[in-house]
Amino acid sequence: MRVHAAPLLAEAGDVSLARATLEQALGRADSTVRLNAAGQLMLMGEVSSAVSAYVRGLKDSDAMVRWGAATALGALGPSVKEALSALSIARQDREAKVRKAAATAFIRSRRGSCGVAE
């Protein structure tokens, strides 16, 4: 629930509390909460924190989390240069859709184009 309240905190002017709440959510056990927190950080302009969370998401046991992380990194394009090694490893994932999303993100981050992998 706190993850959903963080954007409201930011809009109300308490950006530091919103950021702290979302960064705390990145450590939660629920993978959906972690991905949502990373997405909210990205929307707040906290790209570095979001990229770090997505890189961790590439190693998650849940294939949907790995796919979501790779897709989000692909949408960020050139701002994910620090994720290239993790994306390279994810291109060998056991799930085809994770491999495809990771490959797309890898290419987009190297070329500098943006978009979402399907």
C-alpha positions as a Markdown table, in Angstrom:
| # | Residue | x | y | z |
|---|---|---|---|---|
| 1 | Met | 0.0 | 0.0 | 0.0 |
| 2 | Arg | 2.9 | 2.4 | 0.8 |
| 3 | Val | 4.1 | 2.0 | -2.8 |
| 4 | His | 0.8 | 3.4 | -4.1 |
| 5 | Ala | 0.9 | 6.3 | -1.6 |
| 6 | Ala | 4.4 | 7.4 | -2.6 |
| 7 | Pro | 3.4 | 9.3 | -5.7 |
| 8 | Leu | 0.9 | 11.2 | -3.6 |
| 9 | Leu | 3.6 | 12.1 | -1.2 |
| 10 | Ala | 5.7 | 13.3 | -4.0 |
| 11 | Glu | 2.9 | 15.4 | -5.4 |
| 12 | Ala | 2.3 | 16.8 | -2.0 |
| 13 | Gly | 5.9 | 18.0 | -1.9 |
| 14 | Asp | 7.4 | 15.4 | 0.3 |
| 15 | Val | 9.7 | 13.9 | -2.4 |
| 16 | Ser | 12.3 | 12.7 | 0.1 |
| 17 | Leu | 9.7 | 10.6 | 2.1 |
| 18 | Ala | 8.3 | 9.2 | -1.2 |
| 19 | Arg | 11.8 | 8.3 | -2.4 |
| 20 | Ala | 12.6 | 6.7 | 1.0 |
| 21 | Thr | 9.3 | 4.7 | 1.0 |
| 22 | Leu | 9.9 | 3.4 | -2.5 |
| 23 | Glu | 13.6 | 2.5 | -1.8 |
| 24 | Gln | 12.5 | 0.6 | 1.3 |
| 25 | Ala | 9.9 | -1.2 | -0.9 |
| 26 | Leu | 12.7 | -2.4 | -3.2 |
| 27 | Gly | 13.7 | -4.8 | -0.4 |
| 28 | Arg | 10.3 | -6.3 | 0.1 |
| 29 | Ala | 9.8 | -10.0 | -0.4 |
| 30 | Asp | 6.8 | -9.5 | -2.8 |
| 31 | Ser | 8.3 | -9.2 | -6.4 |
| 32 | Thr | 5.3 | -7.3 | -7.6 |
| 33 | Val | 5.9 | -4.6 | -4.9 |
| 34 | Arg | 9.5 | -4.4 | -5.9 |
| 35 | Leu | 8.8 | -3.9 | -9.6 |
| 36 | Asn | 6.0 | -1.3 | -8.8 |
| 37 | Ala | 8.4 | 0.6 | -6.5 |
| 38 | Ala | 11.1 | 0.6 | -9.3 |
| 39 | Gly | 8.5 | 1.9 | -11.8 |
| 40 | Gln | 7.4 | 4.7 | -9.4 |
| 41 | Leu | 11.0 | 5.7 | -8.8 |
| 42 | Met | 11.6 | 5.8 | -12.5 |
| 43 | Leu | 8.5 | 8.0 | -12.9 |
| 44 | Met | 9.8 | 10.3 | -10.2 |
| 45 | Gly | 13.1 | 10.7 | -12.1 |
| 46 | Glu | 15.1 | 8.4 | -9.9 |
| 47 | Val | 16.3 | 6.5 | -12.8 |
| 48 | Ser | 19.5 | 5.2 | -11.1 |
| 49 | Ser | 17.6 | 3.6 | -8.3 |
| 50 | Ala | 15.1 | 2.1 | -10.7 |
| 51 | Val | 17.8 | 0.7 | -13.0 |
| 52 | Ser | 19.5 | -0.9 | -9.9 |
| 53 | Ala | 16.1 | -2.5 | -8.9 |
| 54 | Tyr | 15.5 | -3.7 | -12.5 |
| 55 | Val | 19.0 | -5.3 | -12.6 |
| 56 | Arg | 18.2 | -7.2 | -9.4 |
| 57 | Gly | 14.8 | -8.1 | -11.0 |
| 58 | Leu | 16.7 | -9.8 | -13.9 |
| 59 | Lys | 17.9 | -12.4 | -11.3 |
| 60 | Asp | 14.5 | -13.0 | -9.7 |
| 61 | Ser | 13.2 | -16.6 | -9.5 |
| 62 | Asp | 9.8 | -15.4 | -11.0 |
| 63 | Ala | 10.0 | -15.3 | -14.9 |
| 64 | Met | 7.4 | -12.6 | -15.0 |
| 65 | Val | 9.6 | -10.4 | -12.8 |
| 66 | Arg | 12.6 | -11.1 | -15.0 |
| 67 | Trp | 10.6 | -10.3 | -18.1 |
| 68 | Gly | 9.2 | -7.1 | -16.5 |
| 69 | Ala | 12.6 | -5.9 | -15.5 |
| 70 | Ala | 14.1 | -6.6 | -18.9 |
| 71 | Thr | 11.1 | -4.8 | -20.6 |
| 72 | Ala | 11.5 | -1.8 | -18.3 |
| 73 | Leu | 15.2 | -1.6 | -19.0 |
| 74 | Gly | 14.5 | -1.7 | -22.7 |
| 75 | Ala | 12.1 | 1.2 | -22.4 |
| 76 | Leu | 14.8 | 3.2 | -20.7 |
| 77 | Gly | 17.1 | 2.9 | -23.7 |
| 78 | Pro | 20.6 | 4.5 | -23.4 |
| 79 | Ser | 20.2 | 5.3 | -19.7 |
| 80 | Val | 20.8 | 1.7 | -18.7 |
| 81 | Lys | 24.4 | 1.4 | -19.8 |
| 82 | Glu | 25.3 | 0.1 | -16.3 |
| 83 | Ala | 22.8 | -2.8 | -16.9 |
| 84 | Leu | 24.5 | -4.2 | -20.0 |
| 85 | Ser | 26.3 | -7.1 | -18.3 |
| 86 | Ala | 23.2 | -8.2 | -16.5 |
| 87 | Leu | 21.2 | -7.9 | -19.7 |
| 88 | Ser | 23.8 | -9.9 | -21.5 |
| 89 | Ile | 23.4 | -12.7 | -18.9 |
| 90 | Ala | 19.6 | -12.4 | -19.1 |
| 91 | Arg | 19.8 | -13.0 | -22.9 |
| 92 | Gln | 20.5 | -16.6 | -21.9 |
| 93 | Asp | 17.5 | -17.0 | -19.6 |
| 94 | Arg | 15.6 | -20.3 | -19.6 |
| 95 | Glu | 12.4 | -18.5 | -20.6 |
| 96 | Ala | 12.1 | -17.3 | -24.2 |
| 97 | Lys | 10.2 | -14.1 | -23.5 |
| 98 | Val | 12.8 | -13.1 | -20.9 |
| 99 | Arg | 15.6 | -13.8 | -23.5 |
| 100 | Lys | 13.8 | -11.7 | -26.1 |
| 101 | Ala | 13.1 | -8.8 | -23.8 |
| 102 | Ala | 16.7 | -8.8 | -22.5 |
| 103 | Ala | 18.1 | -8.9 | -26.1 |
| 104 | Thr | 15.8 | -6.0 | -27.1 |
| 105 | Ala | 16.9 | -4.0 | -24.0 |
| 106 | Phe | 20.5 | -4.8 | -24.7 |
| 107 | Ile | 20.3 | -3.6 | -28.3 |
| 108 | Arg | 18.3 | -0.5 | -27.4 |
| 109 | Ser | 20.8 | 0.5 | -24.6 |
| 110 | Arg | 23.7 | 0.2 | -27.1 |
| 111 | Arg | 21.9 | 2.0 | -29.9 |
| 112 | Gly | 20.3 | 4.6 | -27.8 |
| 113 | Ser | 16.7 | 4.0 | -29.1 |
| 114 | Cys | 13.7 | 3.7 | -26.8 |
| 115 | Gly | 10.6 | 1.6 | -26.7 |
| 116 | Val | 9.1 | -1.4 | -25.0 |
| 117 | Ala | 9.9 | -5.0 | -25.8 |
| 118 | Glu | 6.9 | -7.2 | -26.4 |
